[in-house]
Structures are given as structure tokens and as C-alpha cells.
Amino acid sequence: MGIDEGFDMIPPLSREAKDVKDWENFLDCVRTFYKDDPKVETNSHSIGFNAGEYPELPFEGHKFLRFSSKISGRIASDTGVENYINMVTSMAKIIFGPRVQHWSEAFDQYGHYGWEEIHRVRETWDKPDEPMSTAPDPPAAEPGQQSAQDKHLKLFEVQQLPGKGRGLIALCDIAKGTRIVREKPLFTIDSMPPAQLDKVIAAKVKALSKEEQRQFLALHNNSPGKHAFTGIAKTNCLPCGSDSTTGGIYLTICLINHSCLPNAHNNWNEDYEEETIHATKPIKAGEEITIDYSKADPSHIRQQQLRNSFGFDCQCTLCSLPPQQLKLSDDRRVQIQRLDDGIGDPMGMLSRPGACLADCLSLLKLLEEEYGEAASIFVARACYDAFQISVAHSDRSRASAFAERAYKARIICEGEDSPATQRMKRLMENPASHRNFGACSKKWKGSDKFLPSSLSADEFESWLWRRAT
């Protein structure tokens, strides 16, 4: 016999303009979500799912009563029909609300309509009472192109890329430090238990406009199944700040693909409550704009993380290097992590500040060797580490110089209006305002009459890093 599961539309949709438009939006969402799925087919009068008992959605909403299939048995399990039932049901609930009544015989729940009525209405699908266009609506503008991106229409366009889905392609040469995108989140979500999260996300999606819903559903989902909305959100969510437990979903920024050697950097601007994308190196016209999804680990760790979190094997220029060259990169990243951990040790800053400062210099050299021109965000962090070592030992002059370098690096990857950039500017102007000024010692205080600007470039570098001349 098997177990049936699906949903009924109660009451059925009318031929009124609102119901007709809602049904068209619903079908558009389905088409968009399954655009790359070979099992989802557009026929002369319906959208069919080549799974289970081939559930269908007619083009005329007033002739729709039920979407269902048997979900037990080998054919059903092999074709994944239950996932289609759950996803289409979720999309329908967003648009039609309580009219969509889900049922499953596994829980002794049965549909509202009798099968005789279902079959009778089904026979009219290819005999419309009134001529209606079965063609999809014209493609909507890509996410962000008509709203947040009005000032940047000529910088990039969204294109379909082989093996990657959609991505951002530069339409012109983009200079290093250029702000490519600034975008407010479609919605934000907080960290919470999975069962609660699914309900929260469903409510947020329901509150979106029909066009926003379509665009959200078109985002990549690394965890398709019963909780598809949560899967989309988890796959695409960007944290609202490095340590934030709140994440945002973006219609344009979430289309930017990954590279382990990216040419752009994403940053949350807390003052404006928006995410920004800046070019961290010159980008040529026709080049894809990329950011880094990973945690900058060696390749075998990165690949596993990217596979688990996003469902792809990275084939970027770094990961595609010959084994010997890739090993050199991996060795650099291990050294970078080791140096970073050592610099962050409070006891080291207290007892061996000179060695910690030397480690900062070694770290910067490794970062520039590994990332080249795109190292700005790492340079900013390493220079801030050097700043903290200097202020902890009362060294205003060096602290100001390191803060200036961190400030300039932040401008490139975050912009002048970034709160972190502005903070570094304030510390550059007044290092003693840092809460840890003089916390470890006063042995690097130096003379207030000394002017580093009087030194030559080489002399300045030797002085800055406390190297013997």
C-alpha cells in the first residue's frame, strides 16, 4: 500500500487577481529553486517532479487541490520524493499561509479531498476554462542590482559560472581599496537550537516580499531536506562581526564565491548595519570577485571545512598548485598560525616583548609572501599586535607608527567609515588612550623629543622593529 504524504489547498484558490498572482509567484519560486534539478520538468500544463509518483503543480492555481506522493518503498526513497514534498510544502506555506494543510499517513493524517475529486480536477489541467499564459515571468533583476547597488552598476555583473553557480564578475578594472558592494542584510538570525531556528527563519522568510522570497530560495543550499530554509540560511549566513553570534543573509554578497587567495574582503560595518566588500588587490575586467570562506588553515583542513560547510571541493588557484608548491603554502600557513598564537600569549608580551615584536615582523613577511597584495586584513591585524606590544611597554612613538600602518590597511579592506578603521585612527593620534598603555612596563617609554620622521626609510624600519643597526 505505502504511505502517502503531501498538502492540500483549503479552500482552493479562486480566479481572482490576487490568487492568480500568488500562484504565479509560488510557481516562480519553485522554478527558481529547482532550476538546476534535472528531476523537475516543465510540461505543457504543469511542473512535474520525476520522483515517487510524479507529483505535479498545474499552471492554473484554481485547479490545484493537492501535491502528494507515496514516500515509502524503494522507488520513493531512491528518488528523494519526501524532500520535494517537504520543500514545496514549505514554499507554499510562506505564500498561502494556513490554506496549506500538510498531512502524512505515517501520523494517521489524511487529506481533505477525496481521490475521486482529485482525479476529476486533474483531468481539466490541460483544458483551461480561460486561456492563461504558461510561460514563466521575465527574469527579475539580479539581487542587489536595483537597490543597494545603484551606485555600482558598472563595477560587476552576476553571471552563471561553470561548476560554481552564480558569481560576481568585474565589468571594468577595479582598483585596490575600492568598495565594490555595500548591502544591508535581507534578515538576520541569532544562534539558537535547531528546532527553534527553523521556525524563526520560516517566519522571517514569510515576512519578505514575493520577489525577495524568490531570490532567497535561489541561494545555494548545502543541506537540502526537510528544513530547507535553515539549510539555505546556514549555507549563506555571514557573521555580523568577527565574534558575533548573529548572522546576516544577503541577496548580492551571498553570491560571491570563495577563493583561498581572494581578491576581496567582506566586513560588517556595525555603525551602518551593513556588510561591505572591498577589493584587496587590483581586479581586472572579466575577473571573478572572490572572498575567503575558510579559516586560512593548511589545504587539507580547508578542503574538509569547505566540503562540510558549503558542499564543494575548492579548485582555486592556490588549491590547484602542483603538490610541491602547495606544500610550501601549507608550511607557511602552519608557521603563520604558530607565530600568531605565540604573539597572542600575554606572558610573552610581558616577559619578552622584543622577541614578540620580532615575531610580528616575521609574521608580516610570511603573510605578504602567502597572500601578496591581498594581505591587507592580515597586515592590519599583525600591526595591531605590534601596537599592543608597544603600548603595553609605554612606547608612544612606535605604537603610533604601528597604528598608522594598521589604519591604512583597514582603509583598503574596510573603508574609512569602518568603526575599526576609525578606532585605529584615534589610536594613531593618541596611543596613550589605549586601556593597556603602560600595563606591562615603562622601559620603552623613550624621549618625547625624539622624532622618528627624521630617520631615513631604512633607519626608520630598523628603529621601528628594534633591530640592531
N, C-alpha and C positions, 0 to 999 in steps of 0.2 A: 504493500500500500504506500508506504513512505510518509514523510512528514512535510506538510505544506507550510509555507511562511510567506508573508507579504504585507501589503497595506491596502486598505480600501479608502476611496474618497467619499466622505459622507458629510453633507449631501453632495451629489455630483455637481460639477461645475456647470454654469449656465453659458449662454451665448452673449452675455453682457460684456461690454468692452473691457472691464476690469478683469474678469475671469479669463477672457481671451488673452489679455496682455500678460497676466500672471503665468498662464500656461506656457506662453511663448518664452518668458524669462526662465521658467523651470527647464524647458527643453534646451534652451541655450546653455544653461548651467551644466546639464548632463552632457551635451555635445562637447563643451569645453573641457570638462573634467576627464572625459574618456577619449579625447581627440587622438591619442596615440595608441589606443587599445584596439587591436585587430578583432577582438570578440564583439565589439559594439559596432553595429551596422545601421546605416540609414537606408531604409527601404522606400518604396513609393508612397507609403502612408503611415509609417511608424519608424521608431528607433527600436531595434531589436538587440537582445543580448544573447549571444551564442554560448549559452551556459545553462545547465539544468534543463528546464522545459521551455527554454527560449522565451522568457518574459519580454513584453513589449510595452511601449508607450506610444499611443496614437498621436498624430499631429493635431487632431481636433480634441481639445480638452473636454468638451461637453459630452464626448462619447467614451470617456475614460471612467472605469469603475474600480479596477483592481490591477495591481502589479504583484505577481507572486510566482512561486515555483516550488517544486519539491526540493528540499535541501538535504535529504538523506539519500543514501545509496551511492554507488561508485561514480556514476556519471555526474551527480551533483557535486560530490566532493572533489573530483578531478578538475572540474571546470570552475570551481570557486564561486558558484552562484550565490551562496549566502552572503559573500562580501558585496556583490552587486545589489542584492536585496537591501542590505543594511545601509549602504551608501546612498542609494536612490531614495530610500525612505527618509533619511536624514535631510537630504536636499529638499524633498517635498515638504517636510515639516517646517523648514525655515520659511518657505514661501506661503504655504497654505495653513499653517498652524494646526488647530485642533480638528480640522476637517480630515486630516490624515490620521487614520486609525490603524496602527500596526497590530498584527496578530500572528501567532505561531501555534500550530497544533502541538508542538512539543510541550506547551504550557496549557493545553486544553483550551486554547483560544481559537475561535473560528471567525471567518469573515462575515461581514454584514450582509452581503448579497449572496443569493443562491447561484449555483453554477449555471443553471439554465438561463438566468438573466444575463450573467456574464457573457456566455457564448452568443446570445441573441444580439447584444450590443456590439460584441466583437465583429460580427458579420457585417456591420454597417461601416466599418472603418474605411473601406475602400469605396464607399458610396456616400460621399459627403452631401448633406442636405443643402449646404451652401458652399459655393466654391471658396476655398481658402488656400492661401499660399503655403506650400510645404517647404519652401526654401528657407534656410537659416537667415537671420537678420544679417545685415552687412557687418563685417568685423568692426568691433569697437576699437577706439584708440588704445594703444598700449598703455599699461598702468603708468601714471605719473606724467604722461605726455601732455595732457591738457590742464594739469593743475599745478603740482609742485614744481614741474619742470619748465614752465613757460619761459623762464629766462635762459634756459639751457637747451633749447630745441636743437641747436646746431652742433652741440658737442657730441651727441651719441644718438643711436637708434637701437631699438630692440630687434634682434634678429634670431631666427631659428638656427642653431648651430649643430652640426653633425655630432651625434653622441653625447650632447650636453643639454639638449632642450633649448630654452631661450637664454639669451645673454645680451650684454651691452657692448656695442661696437662703436669705437670713436669715429666720428664723421670728419674730424679735422685733427691736426696736430694739437695736442693738449700739453701745455707747459707744466712742469713740476710745480706743485703747490696749488694748482687750480682746483677750486671747488666744483666738482662735477655734478653732484646731487645734494640737495638738502630736502628732507622729507619727514613729515610727521607720521607717526605710526597709524595704521588703519585701526588698530586697537592694541592694548597692552594686556598682558596676563602675568599674574603672580605665581610663584611656586606654591603648589598645593597638592594634596593627594590625587592620584589619577581619577578616581571616581568622581570627585568634586570638580576636577579640572574640565572633564568632558562636558559637564552641564554648563559651566561658566563660559566655555568657548562657544558652545552651541547658542547660548543667549546673545553673546557678542556678535556672532555671525548673523543671527536673525535681525539684529538692530541695524545692520548695514543696508545700504541701498541695493537694489537688484543688480546694478552694474558692479558694485563693489563685491557682492556675493559671488558673481560670476568670476571676477578676477581673483578672488581669494581661492576659489575652488580650482582655478587653473594653476595654482602654485604646486611645486613638486611635493610629493608625499612619499617619504621613505618607509612609512608603516601603514600601508593600506589595510583595511579591515573594518571591523565593527565601529571603531572610534576614529573615523576618517578625519574629522575636524581637528581632533587632538593631534593626529599624525601630521597633518599639514602644518599646524602651529609649531609643533616641536621641531619639525624639519627646517622651518624657515625663521624661527624666533631669534632675534638678536638681543643680547642683554642691554638694558638701558644704563650703561656704565659698567666698568670692568668688574666690580664686585656686587653688582645689583642682582637681586632675586626676581626682578621684574624684567620682562622681555617685550619687545615690540615686533609687530608684523607690518611689512612694508610692501606696497604693490610694485615699486620700481626697484628698490635696493635688494629685495629678496630675489631678483632675477640675476644679480651679479654673481658670476661663477667664481670658483675657487682656483687659486694657484699657490703653490708653496713658495714661489718667488713672485708675489703680486706686484702690480704697478699702482695700486691704490690702497687707501686705508679708510676703514669705517670708524666713526666715533660718535658717541652720544653727547649732544650738547644739552646739558641739564637746564641752562637758562632759557633756551628756546623750546625745549622738549621736542627735539628733532634729531634724527640721525643724519650725519654728513658723510660724504665720500670725497676724498681729496686725492689727486694724483701725486704719488710719492716719487715718481720719476717721469721723464718726458714720455708721452704716449703718442705713437704715430697714428695717422689716419688709417682706418681699416684694422687697427689692433684691438683685440678684446680687452675690456676693462675688467680687472680681477681684484679680488681681496683674498685674504688668508682665513680659511675656516678652522685651521688646525692650531695646535699649541706650540708650533715651532720645534717639535721633537725630531729625533732621527727618523729616517724614511720608514722603517718597518713599524714604528709606533704610530706615525702619522697615517700610514695607509690603513692600519686597523681601525683607528679612530674615525677616519673619513668613511670607511666602509660601514661601520656600525651606526654612525650618526646620520649619514647622508646617502648611503647606499651606492657609492661609486668607488672605483679604483682610480686613483689620481694618475694622470698621464701628462702632467705639466712638464715644462722644460727641465725642471730640476729632477723630478722623479724619472724622467726618460733618459737621464745621463747614462753613459756606459758605467758598468759596475765599479770600476776603479775610481772614477770621478765622483760617483755618488757616495762612495765610502769616504772620500775626503770631505764632502759636505757633511756627512753624518758625524765624522770625527770633530769637525768644527762645532756642530750643534751640541755635541756632548761637552766640549770644552766651554762653550758659551754658558751652558746650564751650570757647570761646575763653578765657573767664575762668578756667575750671578748669585748662586747660593752662598758662596764664601763672602762676597761683598755685603750680603744682607745679614750676616751674623753680627749682632750687636757687640759681642765680646771682641771680635776682630776690629771693629771700628774703635773700640775703647783702647785696646792694648797695642795694636799695630796699624795705626792709621796710614802710615807711609806705604806699607805693603798693600793695604786696601786700595789706596789711590793708584798704585802701580797696577793692581788688578783691573781697575776701571779702564785704564789706558789699554791694557791687553784685551779687555772685552770689546772696546770700541774698534780696535784693529780687526778682531775676528768678525765682528758684526758687519763692518764695511767690506771685508773680504767675502763674506757669505751673501750679503744682500745687495751690495753695490750701492747705487744711487737710491734704492728703495729702503734704506736703513733708517730713515728719519725717526720713526717712532721709537726704535730701539736706541738710537743715539740720544733722544730726549730723555729716556729712562736712565741710561748709563750716566749721562751728565748730571742728572738729578741725584743719582747715588753719590757722585763725586762732590756735588754741592753739599749733601748732608754730612759727608765726612768732614768737609772744610768748616761748616758752621758749628759742628759738634766740638771742634777744637779752636773756635773763636777766630777763624781766618776769614775776615770780611772780603779781602781783595780776591782771593781765589774763589770764594763762594759766589761772588758777583759775576766773575768770568764764566763759571760753570752754569750758573742760572741763565746767563745771556745765551749760551750755546743751547741749552735746553729750550729756552724761549723761541729761538729761531727755528729749531727743529719742530717744535709744536705748531708754529705758524704754517709750516709746509703740510703737515698731515692732519691738522685740526682747524686751522684758520685763526685769525686774530681774535674772533669773538668767542672762542672756546674758553670756558672758565679756567681750565688747566693752563692755557696759554697766558691768560691774564694774571693768574697766580704767579707763574714763573716771572712775568714782567715785574710784578711787585717785589718779588724776592731778589731779582737782579738789582733793583733800585735800592732795596734796604734789606740785605741779608740778615741783619741782626733781628729782624721781626719774626724770624722763624722760631718756633717754640723750643727747639733744641739748641739754640745758639749758646755755645759755651758749656753745654751739658757734660762733655767729657773732660775738657781741659782748656787752658788758655795758652798752651805752649806754641800755637801757630798764630797768635794774635798779630804779630808784626807791627811795623811802624805805620802810623796814619799818614806820614809824609811820603811814603813810597808810592810811586806812580807806575804801575805795570805798563801803561801806554808809552812809556819812554823806552821800552825794550824793543829790539828788532823782533821779527817774526820767530826766528829760531830761538832767540833768547827767551821770548815770552813762553814758548812751549816748554822749554827746559824748566823755567821758573814755575809755570802752572802745575806741572806734574812732579815738581820737586826732584828733578833729575840733576845729577852732578854734571857740571859743565867742564 
